[in-house]
Amino acid sequence: MSETRVLENAKIVTPDEVLDGWIGLSDGRIAEIGTGRPPERGADMAGDYLLPGLVELHTDHLESHLSPRPKVRWNHLSAALAYDAQIAASGITTVFDSLRVGSDVDGRSATGEFGAIAEAIESARASNLLRVDHRTHLRCEICASDVIEEATHILGQFRVDLISLMDHTPGARQFRDTSTWKIYYGGKSGSTDEHLETIIRDRVALHQANHDRHRGELVALAKSRGIVLASHDDTTLAHVAESAADGIRLAEFPTTVEAAVASHAAGIQVMMGAPNVVRGGSHSGNVSAETLARAGVLDILSSDYVPASLLMGAFEIANRIEGFGLNRAVNTVSLNPSLATGLDDRGALRAGLKADLIRVHMAGRLPVVREVWRDAQRVI
């Protein structure tokens, strides 16, 4: 057995409380946690917080490294390593890389890109270049004509740990107000209003032709492989009932209070965006994460498009909501996402679990990551 490494003089955030004390690491695991002074001197954390390494289930931030400017494609391995470093520096030690399948509004398929990205990450893993444990989240645009073909191809070649069922049809779910859809996609593409109206008609036709059949096939594919399923942008009680019937375990970004409350009551973990917390609301005008936290139905936070927001969001929830507690807020970015995806070996500072942890210094109200350990090895 390797020698135990001790980190002392820390505020240790466990699932149930915050302790002033120390933690011992050995053989990649948490060996012991104690209060007060340790039996032997260790590295002084200077009163900073020690938290479990954060677990991120839904981030598409890799795309900004692959395409840093419109029409610019970056070297896949270089992009993967830069993304990995940013994720680690944000305090995330387990990340589900969210990669889309099913043609987008512009008709572009991501299958070839997906394979190249997955191979780059696997190459980096094999060469021991990664700081973070990377897993794959397959985001399926269920109304796209090619989604079943693409998903089947990818599932045959790569390990997938999470599948989400997305429907971004104008007039539905997140974009139930088509003017919101026009603002969002028009801003991204610079398309004329006439062109956007044509796209709306085409997307609605695809929804009518493919939604029910493709959803059923994707649910069956996931269940046959034991892959965790997530819904996306559930809005109505009917959406939640459909999710419950399909065995959905995660509700990503429900857009209304009623959908979030119903999901939580059905045993479906409710996940919201940490940027929503930090900014004080949804960028698309849907329900705020803080509202759901105050209602007691927020289970998980995701950094979505800003990796640093995950840690910030947890501390903001604890600061803003009296009685919520820092330990409970930290659970939304560590223990809860771990358990929701079947990773019961991490996500908490508890003896016997993986020694994935982060040191956090407070600069006023801003939590700053100072050090990161994965399997007891310092990576930041």
N, C-alpha and C positions, 0 to 999 in steps of 0.2 A: 504494500500500500504506500502511496506517495505521502509526503509530509503535508500536514494540514496548513493552509495559508489562512491567516486571520486578518480581518478588516475590523477595526475598532473605532470607537467614538463616533458612531453613526446613529441616525434616526432610521430605524429599520421598519419598512412598511410591509406588514404581513397582511393576509386576507382579512384579518379580524381587528387589528390594532396597529398602532405605531409605537415601537419600543426604542428606548435609548439603550444601545448596547453594541454587540459585536456579532460577527458571523464567521464561521470557519468553513473553508472550502477544501475538498480533497477528492482526487480522482474524478474531477469534472462534475462533482455533485456538492450540494450543500450538506456539510457534515453536522453542523451544530449551530444553534442560535442562542445567544445568552444576553442577559441584561447587565448593566454596569460594566465593570472592567473584566477583560478576558483573563483566563488563567495564565496566558503568556502574551507578551507584547506583540502587536501586529501593526499593519499599516494604518496610520491615523487618517480617518476620513474627515477630521476637522468639523464634526457636527453636521456634515452634509447628509442628505437622504440616501438610503440604499433601497432601490425598488427592484422588483423582478424585471427582467428584460421584456420589453414590450412585444406584443404579438399583433401583427398587422394583417388583416384578412382581405382588404380591398384597396389596392393602390395601383393606379395606372401611370405612376410617375416615371416608370421606365421609358414610356413613349417620348417624354421630353428630352431624354438623353439620346434616344435613337434618331429623333428628328428635331434638332435644336432650332432649326429655322424651317419655314415652309420650303418644300422641295429639296431639303438637305437630309441625306441619310448618312449616319455616322457608323464607323466600324463597330460591329456588334459586340465583340469582346470588350473593347474600350468602353463602350456605352454601359455594358453590364457591370463592369468593375467600378465605374464612376457612380452608377446608381447604387450598387452595393455599399460603397463607402458612405454615401449620403444617408442611406437607410440606417446604417450602423451608428453614424454620428447623431442621428435623431433618437437613439436609445432603443431602436427596434432590433431584436435578436432573432425573431422568426417572422418571415414575410411571405405572404401569398401573392406572388406576382400575377397581377390581373391582366390577362391577354384575351382579346376579343376574337370571336369567330362569328361568321355571318357578315355578308357585305354591308357596308355602311351606306349612308345616304348617297354618297358619290359613286356607289357601285363597286368600291374597292374592296377586294378580299384580303384578309390578313393571314391566310394559311401559310404562304411561303415565308412571310416575315416571322410568323410564330415558330416555325421549325428552326430558322436561323437563330432566333433569340434563345430558344430552348437549348440548342446545341452549344451556343456561346456560354450560357450559364453552366451547363454540364461540363464543358471544357474547363471553366474556371474552378468548378468544384473539384474535378479530378486533379487539378494542379495545386490544390489547396490555396487558392487565391481569394476565396470568399470569406468575409467576416461574419456573414449572417446565414442562417439556415433558410434556404429558398425553397418554396413550394409553389405549386401552380394552381391558379384560380382561373377556370375557363368561363369567360363571360359570353353567353350564347344569346345572340339577337334572334329570338325564336321565330320572328316573321320573315326573316331573310330566306330567299329561295335556296341558298347553298349551305345553310347552317347545319343540317343533318349530315351532309356529305363531309363538310369540314370537321365537325366534331368527331365523327366516326374515324376519320383519318388520323386525327391527332391522338385520340384515345388509344388507337392501335400502335402508336409510336412512342408516346411519352406518358410519364406518370402524371396524373391529375388528381388533386386533393380536394377540390371544391368546384362545383358548377353552379353558376347563377343563371336564372332565366329572366332575360330582359325583353321588354317590349317598349320601344321608344316611338311607337306610332303617334303621329300628331292627333290630338283629341283624346288620348288615353293616358292614364297614370300620371307620371311627372308632367306630361305635356297635355293634360286634359283641356287646357286653354291653348288653342292653336296659335294665338298671338305670342305666347311664351316660346313655343317651338320656333316660330319665325325669327324672333329676336335672337335666340340661341344659335340656330343653324345659319341664319342670315349673317350673323356676326362672324361666324367661323369661316363661311365660304364666300361672303361678299356677293351672293346671288341676288338677282332682281326678285321683286315680289311675284312677278309672273312665273318665274322659274320655280320659286318656292311653292306656289300653288300647284304646279305640275307634280312636284315631288310629293306633296301632301296627298294628292289623288292616288299616286302610285303606291305610297306607303299604306294607305287605307285599304287598297285593293289587296296588297300582300297580307295584311292582317286578316282580312276576311277569308283569304284562300288558305293560309298556312298556320294561323295561331294555334288552334286546338290540336291539329294533327302533330305539328312539330313539338308542341309542349309535351304531349303524351309520349312521343318517341324519345325526347331528351330525358324525361323523368325515368323511363324504362332503362335507357343507357346508363344513367347514373346509378340506379338501384342495382343493376346487374353487376356493377363493379364496386359496389360499396362506397360510392363517392357521396360526400355530404352535399345536400342541395340547399340553395338559397333562392328566395324570391327577390324581386327588385321593384321598388316603387309601388308596393301594394297601396291602394287608395281606398277601396271600399270593403265592406264586410264580405261581399261575394268574392273578392280577390283573396281575402284571408281564408275563407272557407275552402277555396280551391287549393291554396297552399297547404292547409292542414290535411286535406284529402290526399295530396301528392307526397306527403311525408317531408315537407320542407322543414329544416331545422333553424334557418336564419332568415330574418326579414331585413333585407338591405334597404335602408332609407325609405321606410313607409312615409307617404306624403301627407297623411292626415292623422289626427289624434285617434279617431275611431279605429283606423286600421292598426295603429300601434298598440292600442289597448286590447283589441281583439287578438292580435298576434301573441302578445304577452300572456293573455289568459289561456290561449291554446297551447302554451308551452314552446312557442317559437321565439327564439332569442331576437330581440329588436336591436338593430345596429343603425347608428346614425353617424354622420360625418363630423369629425373633430373641427374642421374649418367652420362648420355651422355653429359650433359652440364659440369658437374664438371670435368669429365675426359678429355673433349675436343674432344669427338667423340664416335661413336658406338663401343661396344665391338665386334660386329659381322661384322663390315666393312660397314654398311649401312649409310645413310645420317645423318649428325650431326644435333642435335637440334639447335645449334647456327646458322647454315646455314639457317634453316627454320625461326628462329627468325629474322634474318637480312632480309629475304624475306617478312616478315610481315605475315607469315602464321602459326605461333606457337600460339596456344590458351591456351593450358593446359600442365602443367608438372605433372609427376607422379614419386614418389620415386622408383617404381619398386622393386628393391632388397636391397636398402639402405635407410631406413626411414629418416635419417639425411640429405640426399641429397636434399630433397624437398625445405627446407629453403635455403640451400646453393645455389641450382640451381637458385632460383629467384634472389638472390643478385648478383650472377655471371653474369646473363643476364643483369641486370641493370648496372653493372660495366663495362662490356665489350663492350656493344653496345651503342654508343653515341645516345642520343635522345630517347632511349627506355623508360627510366624513371622507378624509383623504384615502383611507384604506378601501372604502367602497368605490371611490372614483378610480383608483388605480386598478381595481379588479376589472373595470370595463375595458382596460387596454392590456390586460395580461391574463388573469385567470379565466375570465368568462370566454374570451375568444379561443383560448386553448381548449377548454372543455367542450365548447360548441363544435369544434372540429376534431374531437377525439384525441387531442394531445394532452394526456394526463400526466406526462413526465415533466411538465414545465408550467410557467405562468404564475408561480408564487414563490415567496421566500419561505421555504419549508424544508426541514431536514429530509434528505433522500431524493429531492428533485434536482433536475439539472441546474448547475451553477451558472445560469444566465441572469445577470444582474447589471444594474446601472447605478452610477453615482451621480446624484443630482444636486447642484448648488443653486440656491435661490438668489437671483439678482433682483431685489425688490420682489415683485410678484411673478417674475419670469423664471421658470425652471430651466436651468442650463445643464446639459449633459457634460460631465467632466471625464468620466471613465466608463467603459463598457467591457463586460466580461461575457464570453460565451464558452460554456463548458469549462469554466474557471480559468480560461485563457483570456488575457486582456487583448481586445481587438481595437479599442479606441483609448 
